[in-house]
């Protein structure tokens, strides 16, 4: 069996990257990434094209083979790093070492991805709006097969090797898995022809295309992984906002001017980010029907629980907005109270002056 082990990393590095003004990334001229359209799709509806570069392969090898690189930059403030290493295995169990691998130099691919992302951010620092210290990346492993030892029907191959596939995707010995777990791992499958197949699990996926072209499916999986990273980062930031909100409410530390309005503006900005999050993948998610990539994306969205992530973020945003709205109302009431007190004081002073003058 021949193919590639592919590692996807998504980094949330800023609120926005002005990709239209990017001239160079890591001393290379970027190009709009495009995928080949071989299957049925809606006409005259272009996909979003992030900027991409293909740096030279890593100097250190992985299991004796070179590691190819592809870096993409999205205007929603995300940088993705893809690493690819070819394999030729006799059995699926032979691919277990490709989970969480280390290069021959001793470095992990995770560490290499973080370094590459930092270098990209440094080269784009003038074009990044709201740059942040990016958290650990959202990583995803994809095993892509272009040859199944001569077998031409991918669905029949999966039926014969379903337990081994489940073991590979879960990093578990095939004979130790329960039948219920095997069924769950294989629950989300997509296939357009007998020569292609996608099985999507939480931490890894299996992609088979005997024609040799898998970039379109990888792009759909990357978009879903990108969304997961965005929701994860927003959820972490909302934890900070919630802690601060409860602390402010308990201690009543908000002054009468400024703080409440500033916080509400930050929350409204978060709402815009949530709305913008899926905008870049609208051209995939808005079409269902027979479009194969849309079905692949929907399967990944289901497996990654993206709808639940989004609902959770929006619910907590509404909760924060409500909490600070209460505080804001209390601040306004205090302002009105002090304003009335000041009016009464001035009225008393004015009355006292009038009485003094008459005397």
N, C-alpha and C positions, 0 to 999 in steps of 0.2 A: 504494500500500500504506500502510495506516494502523496505528498502534499506539503502543507506548511503549518507550523504552529504560529499563530498570530496573537500578539498582545496589544490590547487597546488601553490607552491611558487618557483620561479626560481631566483637565485642570481648569478650575474656575479662577482666573487671575485678575479680572477687572469687571466693572459694570458694563463697559463697552470698549471695543477696539475699532478704530476708524480704519477699516481695511481698504477703503477706497484710496487712501493716501499712502499705503504701504508700498515702498519701492524695493525694499531688500530685507531679507530675513536670513540671519546667519551668513551674510556675505553672498547669498544666492537670490536670484530674481524669482519671486513666487509666481505661480500660475494658477488660474481658476481650476479647481478640481472638478472633473466631469466623469460620469460613469456611462458605460455603453448601454444603450437601450436595445435589448434583444427580445424583450417580451412585450405583451400587450400593455399599453398604457394610454392615459388620456393624451390627446394631441394638443399641441400649442400650449403646453403648461410646463415651463422650465423648472427644473429643480434648483434649489439654492446651491450655489457653488462657492465653497470656502476657498481661501487662498491656501496653497500647498507648496511644499518644497520637498525634495528628496536628497537629503545629505548623504555623504559617502557612508558605506557600511561601517559598523563598529570595528575597531582594530582587533578587539578580542572576540573569539568565536564562542558559539554555543553548541556543545556536543559535537565539535569539529566542523561546524558549518558557519558561514558568515551570517550576520544579522543585518538585514536591510531596514532602512528607516524611511518613514513618511510622516511629516509634521503638517498639521492643518491648523489654520487660524480662523476663528469664527468671530463675526462682529458682535456677538452677544457676550464677549469677554471670555471666551473659552479657547484654550490651546489643547489640541489632542496630539498624542504621539503614538504612532503605530510601529511595532517591531515585528519582523517576519523572519522565521528560520525554517528552512526546508528540512524534511525528514523522509526517510524510507524505512518503514517498519514492517516486520512480519506479522505482528499482532497488535491489537489496540492496547493491550497491557504494556507493550514496549514504549508507549508514549507517555506513561505516567511521569517520567523524569522531566517532562516539559512543563509540568505544573510548578510554579514558583522556582524557576531555574536560576542558576548562577552561571556567569560567563567563566571562561577558562582563567580569567584574571582574578576571579574571586568576587567581583562586583555583581550585585543583583540587577536585574532589569529594572526594578522599581527605582533604584538609586540612579541609574543611567537616565531614566525618563525624567526624574526630578531635575537633574542637571541640565538636560536639554531644554526643558521648559523654562528654567531660570535664564538660560542663555537667550532664548527667544524673547522673553519678557524684557531683558536688558536691551535688545536690539529694537524693540517696539515701544520703549518706555514713553517716548514723546507722543505716541498715538493711543495710549491707554488711558481711558477715563475711569476714575475711581479705582485705581490699582490697589489690590489687596495682597496680603501675605497668603499665598494659596495653601490650602490644607493638603493632606495626603490625597493622591489622585484616586479616582474611581477606576479600578483596573478590571479588565475582562479578557478572558482567554478564549480564542476560537481555534478549533482544529479543522483545517480545511483539507479536503481530500480531492485529488484530481484523477486518481487511479485506484481501483479496488481489486487489484490482482485479476484484471480481465472481466470482472462482472459488470454488466451493462444496465442492470435494473437496480437502482439505488433503494427503492422501497422493499424489494425482496431481500436485498442485502441487510437492511435494517431489521427486518423480521427475523433473520437468521442470527443476528449479532446484537439483539436488543439489550441483553444483559451486559455484554461487554461495553456497549456504548454508554449505558447508564453508569457503569463502574468508572469509565474514563472521565465522564463529565462531573462525577461526584468525588473523584480521587479515592475510590473505595474498591477493594477487591470484588470482582463480579460475583463470586460465590457467596459473599457475605451479605449482599443486598437482598432485602425482602422483595417479594413480587409487587407489593403495594408501592414501594419506593421506585422500583423500575418503571412501573406504570406512570407514576407522577413525573419522573424525569423526562419521559418520552411523551408527556401529555401535549406539549406544544410542538407540533411538527408542521412544516410547510413543504410543498412540493409542486412544481409547475409541470415538469415532464419526468419521465422515468430516469432521466440522466441527472437530475438534481434533487437535493434534499437539504432541509435545515431542521435541526433539533435544538431548541433553545432552553437552557436551564439557567438558574440564578447566577452562577459564578463562571459558567463556561458554555460554549455552544459547539455544535458539530455542523459543518457545512460541507456538502458534497456537490461538486459540479464536474462531471466527466468531460465537459468541453474545455475546462481549464480556466474559466473566468468566474471569479468570486467577488470582485471588487464592489459590485452593486449591493450584494447582500451584506458585505462588511460595512458599507456606508450606512445602510439602514440600522444595523446593530450599533454602529458608532453614535448615530443620532440619539438612539434610545439611551445609551450609556451616558452621553452628554447630558441629557435631561435629568438622569438620575443624579449625576454629580451636582447639577444646579440646584435641584431640590434638596439634596443633602446639605449643601452649603447654606442655603436659605434656612433650613431647619436648625442648623447650628447657630446661625446669627439670631434667629428668633428665640432660641434658648436664652441668649444674652439679654435680648430685649424684654423677655418675660421676667427674668430675674430682676432686672432693673425696675420694671413696672411695679412688681410686688413690693420691692424695697421702697420705692417712692410712695406707694400707697400706705405702707405700714408706718413710715417715718414722716410722711407729709413733708418731704424735703423740697418739693417743687416750689420755686418762688412764684410771685404773682405775674412776672413778666418773662416771656421768652421760652422757657424750657418746655412747656407743654406744646406750644406751637411748633417748636423745632422737632420734637419727637413725632408729632403727627405728620409733619412733612416727610420725615424719614420713613414712616410707615406707608404713606401714600406712594413714595418712591419704590418701596418693596412691592406694592401692588402692581405698579407698572412693570417691574421686573418679571413678576409671575405671568402677567399677560404676554410679555414679549418672549418668554421662555420658549413657548411652542410655535412662535411665529415663523422661525427659521425652518421648521420642518412641516409647515402647513401644506406644502405641495405634495407631501407623502401622506400625512394624516387625514387630509380632507377627502381623499379618494379611497374607496373600498373596492367593491365589485371584483373584477378579474385582475386588478393590478397586483402582481406578485410581490413587489417590494412593499406595498401597503400592507399586505397580509403578514409579511415578515416583521414589519415594524409593529403592527398590532399585537403579534405574538410576543415580541420583546417587551412591549408596554405592559402586557398582561403579566408576564413573568417578573418584571421589575417592579410591579405594583405602582406604576407611575400615577395612575388616577388617584390611588389612595394617598400617595405622597402629596399630590397637588391639593386634594381636598383637605388634608391635614394642615398644610401651610396656609391655605386660605381661611380655614376655620380659626387658626391661631392668630392670624392677622386681624380677623374680625374681633376676636377676643381682646387683643391688645388695643385696637382702635376704640373699642367700647370702654376699656379701662381708662385710657387717657382722655376719652371724651368726658367721662365722669369727673376726672381731675380737672379738666379744662372748664367744665361747668362750675365746679367749686371755686376755681380761681376767678372766674368771671363774677360769681356771687360775692366773693371777697372784695373784688375791685369795686363793684357797685356799692357795697356796704361802706367801704372807705370813702368813696365818692360822696355818698350821702352824708357821712360824718363831716367831710370837709365842707360840703355845702352848708350844713347846719352851723359849723364853726364860723364860716364867713358871714352867714346871716346874723349870727349872734354878734360878731364884731361890728357889722354894719349897723345893727340895731343899737349897739352900745355907743357907737360914734354919733348916731342921730340923737340919742338921748343926751349925750354929753354936750353936743352943740346947742341944743335947745335950752340947756341950763345956763 
